[in-house]
């Protein structure tokens, strides 16, 4: 990936299997200034779950975001708007 990603929104829709899901990956600072990766997922139109990963550096948080992005794309998620 070129450049820094701070927010990525992914969708996975398959009406034949009643699948309508979203996944959001974003990097933001914590209250103490550490970079955190926030992962949100659920059915489109609802918010089901949120996970937070604290990282030591912005670069490690970006690497984790890209790793999750690749993992989700292998499972059929597509970047929203592309």
C-alpha positions as CSV (number, residue, x, y, z in Angstrom):
1,X,0.0,0.0,0.0
2,X,1.3,3.4,-0.8
3,X,0.7,6.3,1.5
4,X,-0.9,6.2,5.0
5,X,-4.4,4.9,5.6
6,X,-6.2,6.2,8.6
7,X,-9.8,5.0,7.9
8,X,-10.9,2.1,5.7
9,X,-14.6,1.0,5.3
10,X,-15.2,-2.5,3.9
11,X,-18.5,-4.1,2.8
12,X,-19.4,-7.7,2.1
13,X,-22.8,-8.3,0.5
14,X,-24.1,-11.6,-0.8
15,X,-28.0,-11.7,-1.0
16,X,-28.0,-15.4,-1.9
17,X,-26.5,-16.1,1.6
18,X,-28.2,-13.2,3.4
19,X,-24.8,-11.6,4.0
20,X,-24.7,-7.8,4.5
21,X,-21.8,-6.9,6.6
22,X,-19.4,-4.0,7.1
23,X,-15.9,-3.7,8.7
24,X,-14.3,-0.4,9.6
25,X,-10.6,0.0,10.4
26,X,-9.3,3.3,11.7
27,X,-6.2,4.6,13.4
28,X,-6.6,7.3,16.1
29,X,-4.7,8.6,19.1
30,X,-5.7,7.3,22.6
31,X,-6.2,9.5,25.6
32,X,-2.5,9.1,26.4
33,X,-1.3,9.8,22.8
34,X,-0.6,6.2,21.8
35,X,-1.8,5.2,18.4
36,X,-4.7,2.7,18.5
37,X,-6.3,0.6,15.8
38,X,-10.1,0.6,16.1
39,X,-11.9,-2.3,14.4
40,X,-15.7,-2.1,14.1
41,X,-17.9,-4.8,12.5
42,X,-21.5,-5.8,12.1
43,X,-24.5,-6.0,9.9
44,X,-25.0,-3.0,7.6
45,X,-27.3,-0.7,9.5
46,X,-26.2,-1.9,12.9
47,X,-23.2,-1.7,15.1
48,X,-22.4,-5.0,16.7
49,X,-18.8,-5.0,18.0
50,X,-15.8,-2.8,18.5
51,X,-12.2,-3.9,19.3
52,X,-9.3,-1.7,20.2
53,X,-5.6,-2.5,19.7
54,X,-3.0,-0.3,21.3
55,X,0.3,0.0,19.4
56,X,3.7,1.6,20.3
57,X,4.2,3.5,17.1
58,X,2.1,4.9,14.2
59,X,4.0,2.7,11.8
60,X,3.0,-0.5,13.7
61,X,-0.6,0.6,13.8
62,X,-0.5,1.2,10.1
63,X,1.1,-2.2,9.5
64,X,-1.7,-3.8,11.6
65,X,-4.4,-1.9,9.6
66,X,-2.9,-3.1,6.3
67,X,-2.7,-6.7,7.7
68,X,-6.4,-6.6,8.7
69,X,-7.3,-5.1,5.3
70,X,-5.6,-7.9,3.4
71,X,-7.2,-10.5,5.7
72,X,-10.7,-9.1,5.1
73,X,-10.2,-8.8,1.4
74,X,-9.3,-12.4,1.2
75,X,-12.6,-13.2,2.9
76,X,-14.6,-11.3,0.3
77,X,-14.8,-7.8,1.7
78,X,-14.4,-4.9,-0.7
79,X,-13.4,-1.3,0.0
80,X,-16.6,0.8,0.0
81,X,-16.8,3.1,-3.0
82,X,-14.4,1.1,-5.2
